[in-house]
Amino acid sequence: MKGNSAVVVALLLASPALAQTQKVVPPKTVYWLSAATQSGFGMAPGAQPSSADMMRMAMGGGGGGAMKLLDLDIGSKLPPSGPPAAEHAIPPAMSMGPALPLRTPKGTPGKVGETPEDFERPKGKLLLFWGCGEAARPGQPVVFDFAKMAAGQIPPNLFAGERVRISRPPSQSGWPTYGRWPNDDRKAGNKAVPTNASLLGAHRVTGNYTPQIDFTLAQDWMAPLGLNQAKMPSGAVTLKWTSVPGSTAHYASMLGGKDEGGEPTVVFWSSSDTQTFVSALSDYIPPSEATRLVGRKQLMPSSQTSCAIPKEAIAAAEGGLISLVSHGPEQNFIHPPRPKDPKVDWVQEWSVKARYVSRAGAMLGMDEMPGGATATASGKPKCPVDTSEEAGKAAGGAILGGGFGRSVGGAIGGLMGGKKKKPQDCEP
């Protein structure tokens, strides 16, 4: 017994749980580079069309080719020596000059939960579908009332299938000093990324509130997604897409609906095998989390290249906006490297995360978005596109055409709410 006890003690002492744990001190400066490839029209993370997306469609820039998008975010706990200033020196292959300015936004963020006095609450109902297949599964759709949700009565099972673990990039509200690109710098803060731009090569970030950050990217923007649709005799629609090298998972969704007498019906469908709504499944998802979500069938595996939208979801909407996301790889850098001796604390100075995604967007029934007119018959300018209900109707009508567009636009506007309509000297 004594011998056995000695063996047990020795095993316990050798256990990883009892081994000395290295102390890790997180960095005081973090930098995120988010690179997206966008085919067709854009859908902001969360599968809602942004006002910029709607304007681009109305101006005829929705389809034909792919765009390269880039977001740079830096957050630091180090005090700046004077007004905050930082820049990102880029490789020549980006064809955007020597550096991109990282500007600190002026003013302070709005208060969380603050509602403008002229805000009109969402109204109508939501029909929720999910899962690939020609026919909807038993128990679908699940119906939710927007009026109750706007009043704070969030249904307990609205996000029943949501179990997504992702991190968020630095933000103005989360860090003492924050900088970003694109920004309001007129010279270089809003320039478009050229179609021939490449991220490959050496990058350097410098500033008066950050240590010098040097890293080299071996991953470029992902290849564009090619999305095609085919209507089945039953009324269901099959989505087919091209395989993208380096992808880790796929996610598809449709946001559509109709507006009948000012009472919009919004239809939301996702490819997830579990119930989900506008969610983080369309955001940047790390490879390890993508693998886990594929196992849970919330994301489609990278080998899958088709998925059918159920006929019931198609029939419930007069039209829809489709979003397809191909999640990609990540590159992570931490300085200094981890000490090999576990007795030595790992005091990190800075970290960099480069993440990638490829997205495609289309109108239900069309592989590519058509161009749109930029002026009216009277010569008056087009009304500015915003996310209010009336603007949604106008934008939807201009982009999608006729009553079909007005119905879908009105339904989406009802979903998002927005400012009440004001008279304008323009034409919708």
ABEGO torsion letter per residue (X at the ends): XAAAAAAAAAAAAABAAABBBBBBBBBABBBBBBBBBBBEBBBBBGGBBBAAAAAAAAAGAABGEBBBBBBBBBBBABBBBEBBBBBBBBBAAAGAEABBBBBBBBEBBBBBGBBBAABBBBBEBBBBBBEBEABBBBGOBBBBBAAAAAAGBBBAAAAAABBBBBBBBBBAAABABBBBOBBABAAAAABBBBAABBABEBBBBBEAABBBBBBBBABBBBBBBBBBBBBBAAGBBBBBBBBBBGBABBBBBBBBEBBBGGBBBBBBBBABABBBBBBAAABBBBAAAAAAAAAAGABBBAABABBBBBAAAAAABAEBBBBBBBBBBBBBBBOBBBBABAABBBBBABBBBBBBBBBBBBBBGBABBBBBBABBAAGBBBBBBBABAAAAAAAAAAAAEEAAAAAAAAAAAAAAEEBBBBBBBBBX
